[in-house]
Amino acid sequence: IIKDAVIHRQFTPGVWIKQEQVSQAIGISRTTVRPVLARLQSEGLIETRPRKGFKVVEFAKEELDDLFEVREMLETSFFSRSAKAVPKEELQTTLANLENAEQKMLEAEPGSELWDQWLREYLKLDRAFHDRMVEASGNKQMLQIYLNIRDKIDIIGYQASYSPEQLSNAIDQHYRIIKALLKKDYKDAELIMCEHIRNVRRSIDTSEAPYMRQTAQH
């Protein structure tokens, strides 16, 4: 519950998390909350300060550059090998599910609870697709490295999706990737994947992103 609140901005980047408030809101003891926060700290989603407690992580420009550089490397290094390992039927199902989630968002009032619900569903399907493409490479070490940064990618992806232009671009690029894969045009699909990852990174610089620090200093 706490991790979901961090990723989906109920706890916005930079906010201090008070153990008392969390324990009361969820209905669990403070002794249960603290090790959860400590685990989120070890995963790089929150940070702690002496005598102040826990704060949701903010990303400096340099940290975002490093994160997206690693992400692009992990998601494209073995792209053709991964693409050939994913069955056509699975790709067709993924495409249909993404189109359904997009349609549900279009039918809902932008920014409403229902719209946000379907945005989460779309991003869940989106992340599952990216996960599958890395997993299909068969390289377990690379998959483990990818999973170590996955939650940070989710935080950025969820925040960036509140830009209508970025969301529209991301949706279009996902469709183009999958359709290229269905045609077995693996090189084109890889190029679109690179374009997609780089566009997300660029969109952060042009938005008033509340999850960014201006410098890497604490």
N, C-alpha and C positions, 0 to 999 in steps of 0.2 A: 504493500500500500504506500509506504513512504517513498520507495524508489519510483513508483509510478507517478507520484505527486511531483517529484523532482523532474522527471523526464517530460511530463505533460504540464509543467509550469504552474501547478498549484503553489509550489514553492519556487518563486522566480529566482534566477541567478543573482547572487549578491545578498539574498535575504538570509537573516540569521534564523536558524531552526531552534526553537525552545523545546526542550524535552518535555516540560510540563504541559505545554499546549498540545503537543503530539500525543502524549499518553492519554490526555483527557479526550481528545477528538476521536481517537481510535478505541479507547476503552481498555488500554493495557497499561501495565506498570512502567515506571521510569527505568527500572532495572532491565526491562525487556527492550525498551527503546534504545538505550545507550549502545549495546553491542550491534544493533542494526545500523546506527549512525556510524559506528566505527568501521563496519564492513563497507558502507558506502564511501567512506573516506579512503579505504584501501583500494576501492575501485576507481577513485579519482573523480567522483561525482560531487563530493562535498569536501570541505577543508575545515580544520579546527584551529582555534587560537586559544592560547592560555587564558583562563579566567573569563573567556567570552563565549565559548561553546562552538557550535558547528554552523558553517555558512555554505550555502549552495555555490558551487564553483562558477567562476567567471573565466572566460577565455581571453587571453591577450592575442593580438594579431599574430605574433610569432608562434603561439601555441596552435592556433587554427591552421596556419600554414603547414606546420609539422604534421598535424592530424590529417589534413587532406592529402598531403604528399604521401603519407603512409597508406591512407585509404586507397588512393589511385593505384599505387604499386600492388597492394594486396588483391584488388578487384580486377586487375587487368593482366597481371603477370602470366597467369595460366588460363586466360579467357577462352581461347579456342578449345583447349582440352576440356574445360568445364562445360562449354556450350555443347560439345558433341556428346557429353555424358548425360545431359538432361533430355528425357523423352519428349517427343513432339506433343503427346497428349497432355503432359504436365505443363508445358508452355501454353497450350491452348486454354487450359483451365485457369492458369494464372492470369492470362489476358482477360478472360471473361469475368473473373472475380474483380480485377482492377476496374474494368469498365462498369460493372454493377455498382461498386462503391462510389465511383465518380458520378454516376447518374443519381445516386441517392443524395450526394452532396449538392448537385445542381437543383434538386427538387426541394432542398431545405433552405431556410433563410440563412444567408451568410452570417457567421458569428453566433448563431443560435446553438442551443444545447444539442439539438439533433444534428446540425451541421458539424459540430465539433465531434460528435459521436462517430459520424461517418468519415470524418477526416482521420480520426484515430484508426478506424478500420482500414482505410486506404493505406495509411502509413505502415500499419501492421503487415498488410499484404506486400507492400513495397519492400519492407525490411526483410520479409521472408524470401522474397525473390533474390535480393542481394546476398542474403545468407546462403541460399541454395547454390548460387553461382560460385561462391567461394568454396563451399563444401564439396561441390561436384568435381573440383580439381583433384581430390584425393590426397592432397597434401595436408596432413593433420597438424603439422607444426605451423603452417601458414594460417590454418583455420583458427588455431588457438590464439595466435597473435591478433587476428581479426576480431575475435570475440572479446579480447581484452579492451578494444577501443569502441566496440559496438554501441554501448550505452551513450558514450559521448556523441557519437554520430547521430543517435536517436534524438538527443537533446537539441542539437543544431537543426536537424531535419524538421522537428516539430515546430520550432520557433520560426524557421525560414518559411514554412508552409503557410504562415499567416500573411505572407505577401501574395496577393492574387496573381501577379505576373509570374513569380517564381513557382507557385503551385501549378499554374497552367503549363509552364515550360517543362516542369518535372514530369507531369502526367504525359505530355506529348512525347517526351524523350523515352519514357518507359515503354510506351506503345511501339515506338520506332525500334527500340532494342529488341523487343520480343518478336515483332514482325520480321525483322532481319534474321533473327535466329530461326524462325519458322521456315524462312527461305534458304537457310544454311549459308547465309552471307555473314560468316563469322567476323571477318575483318571490319565490315561496316558496323556491325553490332558493337564491336570493341571500340571503334572510334566514337560512336554515339555515347557509349558508357563513359569514356574519358571526357567528352563534352559535357555530359550530365554532371559528373563530379566537379568539374571545374566551374560550371555555371552556378552550382550551389555555393561554392566558395566565393565567387565574385559577387553573388547576390547579398552575402553577408556584409561586404564592404560598402555596398550602396544602400543598405537599410540602417535604420536606427535600432540596431540589435541590442537588446537589454542584457544579453549574455556575454558581451565583450568588455574586456578591460582595455584601456588605452595603452597601457604598457604592461610589461611582464613583472613589474615590481609589485610587492605586497604592501 
